[in-house]
Amino acid sequence: MTPNLPEIQITHHARATRLRLRVEPTQIRLTVPRFCTKCQIQDFLQQSEQWMIETWQKQQEKVEQLDRILPAELKLFNLQQPLQINYQRQKNSFIFDEKSYQLFISDRQPESYLKAFVIAYAKHYLPIYLQQVSVETGLKFGECAIRQPKTRWGSCTARHDIMLNSALVLCDQAITRYVSIHELAHTRHFDHSSAFWSEVEKHDENYKKHRKILKSAVMPWWWTTH
């Protein structure tokens, strides 16, 4: 079959009277009568190929459009309630009204400006939060940098300078705290030894659960496409 299509799920059904093809957003299913031969199935699929390709592509476009709706609100790690987002015509790329929990985003390039706001927010609040966790745990660090790496949530250098991923402001505070503790623990143990994990556990007894959540975390489309 064409590489544009997923593998077709073939089901033999005793009560089926004819070959029936269904194209769904996540799969293509073919229901086959019990006594249908492989040759008949192949001929049927070959005849239906163009229709399948066109229908599958339409389904994928619909899914993409649904997935790409911009959010009406934004949860941030250190706020008690979500920000209400308004997309409108304005000169500024974004305006943040902290008192009323309102975020105004320019409708010129809303996804880019939404990400720009998150980065600006992270650069301001993550170093403050890391300092708080540092005082709580007694684990001291040097400088704090906020960046957007694609594969790392944080890092710590031999000089005890810590980098945090700005996407951490989109996570629950327990997760942001775990990453902060993880990197601060590297100021004592520059490895992933049992002593290192004991240090992490001392300050976050649920670190295994938080680590698991972080590994399966999926970032919103507007964050990953720019």
C-alpha positions as CSV (number, residue, x, y, z in Angstrom):
1,M,0.0,0.0,0.0
2,T,1.0,3.6,-0.4
3,P,3.2,5.0,2.5
4,N,0.7,7.8,2.9
5,L,-1.7,5.4,4.6
6,P,-1.6,3.6,7.9
7,E,-1.6,-0.2,8.0
8,I,-5.2,-1.4,7.3
9,Q,-6.9,-3.3,10.1
10,I,-8.6,-6.3,8.5
11,T,-11.5,-7.9,10.5
12,H,-13.3,-11.1,9.3
13,H,-16.9,-11.0,10.3
14,A,-19.3,-14.0,10.1
15,R,-22.4,-11.9,9.4
16,A,-20.7,-9.5,6.9
17,T,-22.2,-9.8,3.4
18,R,-19.7,-7.5,1.6
19,L,-16.4,-5.9,1.9
20,R,-16.8,-2.7,4.0
21,L,-14.0,0.0,4.2
22,R,-14.0,2.6,7.0
23,V,-11.6,5.5,7.1
24,E,-11.3,7.0,10.6
25,P,-9.1,9.8,12.0
26,T,-6.7,7.3,13.6
27,Q,-7.0,4.1,11.5
28,I,-8.5,2.4,8.4
29,R,-10.6,-0.6,8.9
30,L,-11.8,-3.3,6.5
31,T,-14.6,-5.7,7.4
32,V,-14.4,-8.9,5.4
33,P,-17.0,-11.7,4.9
34,R,-15.8,-15.0,6.2
35,F,-15.3,-16.7,2.8
36,C,-13.6,-13.8,1.1
37,T,-10.2,-14.7,-0.5
38,K,-6.9,-12.8,-0.2
39,C,-7.1,-12.1,-3.9
40,Q,-10.5,-10.5,-3.6
41,I,-9.3,-8.3,-0.7
42,Q,-6.3,-7.2,-2.7
43,D,-8.4,-6.3,-5.7
44,F,-10.9,-4.4,-3.5
45,L,-8.1,-2.4,-1.8
46,Q,-6.4,-1.6,-5.1
47,Q,-9.7,-0.3,-6.6
48,S,-10.3,1.8,-3.4
49,E,-6.8,3.1,-3.0
50,Q,-7.4,6.6,-4.5
51,W,-10.5,7.1,-2.4
52,M,-8.7,5.9,0.7
53,I,-5.8,8.4,0.2
54,E,-8.1,11.3,-0.4
55,T,-10.4,10.5,2.5
56,W,-7.5,9.8,4.9
57,Q,-5.9,13.2,3.9
58,K,-9.2,15.0,4.6
59,Q,-9.5,13.3,8.0
60,Q,-5.9,14.3,8.9
61,E,-6.5,17.9,7.9
62,K,-9.6,18.0,10.1
63,V,-7.7,16.5,13.1
64,E,-4.9,19.1,12.6
65,Q,-7.4,22.0,12.5
66,L,-9.0,20.7,15.7
67,D,-5.6,20.3,17.4
68,R,-4.5,23.7,16.4
69,I,-7.2,25.8,18.1
70,L,-5.4,28.4,20.3
71,P,-6.2,28.1,24.0
72,A,-8.7,30.4,25.7
73,E,-6.9,30.1,29.0
74,L,-3.4,29.3,30.2
75,K,-2.3,27.6,33.4
76,L,1.0,28.7,34.8
77,F,3.0,26.9,37.5
78,N,2.9,29.7,40.1
79,L,-0.6,31.1,39.6
80,Q,-3.7,30.1,41.6
81,Q,-6.0,30.4,38.6
82,P,-5.6,30.2,34.8
83,L,-5.0,33.4,32.7
84,Q,-7.9,34.2,30.4
85,I,-6.5,34.8,26.9
86,N,-8.0,37.5,24.6
87,Y,-6.8,37.6,20.9
88,Q,-7.2,41.1,19.5
89,R,-5.8,43.8,17.3
90,Q,-3.1,45.7,19.2
91,K,0.4,47.1,18.7
92,N,2.1,45.1,21.5
93,S,2.7,41.4,20.8
94,F,1.3,40.7,24.3
95,I,-0.1,42.6,27.3
96,F,-0.2,40.8,30.7
97,D,-2.7,42.2,33.3
98,E,-1.5,40.3,36.4
99,K,-4.2,41.7,38.7
100,S,-7.2,40.5,36.6
101,Y,-5.5,37.3,35.3
102,Q,-5.9,38.6,31.7
103,L,-3.5,38.1,28.8
104,F,-4.0,40.0,25.6
105,I,-2.3,38.6,22.5
106,S,-2.0,40.3,19.2
107,D,-3.9,38.5,16.5
108,R,-1.1,39.2,13.9
109,Q,0.9,36.0,14.8
110,P,-0.9,34.8,17.9
111,E,0.9,31.5,18.4
112,S,4.3,33.1,18.2
113,Y,3.3,35.9,20.6
114,L,1.8,33.4,23.0
115,K,5.1,31.5,23.1
116,A,7.0,34.8,23.4
117,F,4.9,35.7,26.5
118,V,5.6,32.3,28.1
119,I,9.4,32.7,27.5
120,A,9.3,36.3,29.0
121,Y,7.3,35.0,32.0
122,A,9.7,32.1,32.5
123,K,12.7,34.4,32.4
124,H,11.2,36.5,35.1
125,Y,9.7,33.9,37.5
126,L,11.8,30.7,37.1
127,P,15.0,32.2,38.6
128,I,13.0,33.6,41.5
129,Y,11.4,30.2,42.1
130,L,14.8,28.3,41.8
131,Q,16.2,30.7,44.5
132,Q,13.2,29.9,46.8
133,V,13.8,26.1,46.3
134,S,17.5,26.7,46.9
135,V,16.8,28.4,50.3
136,E,14.3,25.6,51.2
137,T,16.8,22.8,50.5
138,G,20.0,24.5,51.4
139,L,21.4,23.6,48.0
140,K,23.2,26.6,46.6
141,F,23.8,27.4,42.9
142,G,25.6,30.0,40.8
143,E,23.8,31.6,37.8
144,C,20.4,30.7,36.5
145,A,19.7,30.7,32.7
146,I,16.3,30.2,31.1
147,R,16.3,28.6,27.6
148,Q,14.2,26.6,25.2
149,P,16.1,23.3,24.6
150,K,14.1,20.6,22.7
151,T,15.2,17.6,24.7
152,R,16.2,18.8,28.2
153,W,14.2,20.1,31.1
154,G,17.3,21.4,32.9
155,S,21.0,21.1,33.4
156,C,23.7,21.9,35.9
157,T,27.4,22.8,35.1
158,A,30.5,21.9,37.2
159,R,30.4,25.5,38.3
160,H,26.9,25.0,39.7
161,D,25.2,27.2,37.0
162,I,21.7,25.9,36.3
163,M,19.7,26.1,33.1
164,L,15.9,25.6,33.3
165,N,13.6,25.0,30.3
166,S,11.1,27.9,30.0
167,A,8.3,25.3,29.3
168,L,8.5,24.5,33.0
169,V,6.1,27.4,33.7
170,L,3.4,25.4,31.7
171,C,3.8,22.4,34.1
172,D,2.2,21.9,37.6
173,Q,4.3,23.5,40.3
174,A,5.2,20.0,41.8
175,I,6.9,19.1,38.4
176,T,8.7,22.5,38.2
177,R,9.9,21.9,41.8
178,Y,11.1,18.4,41.0
179,V,13.2,19.7,38.1
180,S,14.6,22.5,40.3
181,I,15.5,20.0,43.0
182,H,17.0,17.6,40.5
183,E,19.4,20.3,39.1
184,L,20.2,21.6,42.6
185,A,21.1,18.1,43.8
186,H,23.7,18.0,41.0
187,T,25.5,20.8,42.9
188,R,26.3,18.1,45.5
189,H,26.5,15.0,43.3
190,F,27.6,15.6,39.7
191,D,26.2,12.3,38.5
192,H,23.1,10.1,38.8
193,S,24.4,7.8,41.5
194,S,22.4,6.4,44.4
195,A,23.7,9.3,46.6
196,F,22.3,11.8,44.0
197,W,18.8,10.2,44.1
198,S,18.9,10.0,47.9
199,E,19.5,13.8,47.9
200,V,16.6,14.3,45.5
201,E,14.3,12.1,47.6
202,K,15.2,14.0,50.7
203,H,13.5,17.1,49.2
204,D,10.9,15.4,47.0
205,E,9.6,12.1,48.3
206,N,7.4,11.7,45.2
207,Y,10.2,12.3,42.8
208,K,9.6,9.0,41.0
209,K,6.0,9.9,40.2
210,H,7.0,13.4,39.1
211,R,9.8,12.0,36.9
212,K,7.3,9.7,35.2
213,I,4.8,12.5,34.6
214,L,7.6,14.6,33.1
215,K,8.7,11.8,30.7
216,S,5.3,11.5,29.2
217,A,4.6,15.3,29.1
218,V,3.2,16.6,25.8
219,M,3.7,20.3,25.1
220,P,1.0,22.2,23.2
221,W,1.3,22.5,19.4
222,W,1.9,26.3,19.5
223,W,5.0,25.7,21.7
224,T,6.6,23.1,19.5
225,T,6.0,24.5,16.1
226,H,8.0,27.8,16.4
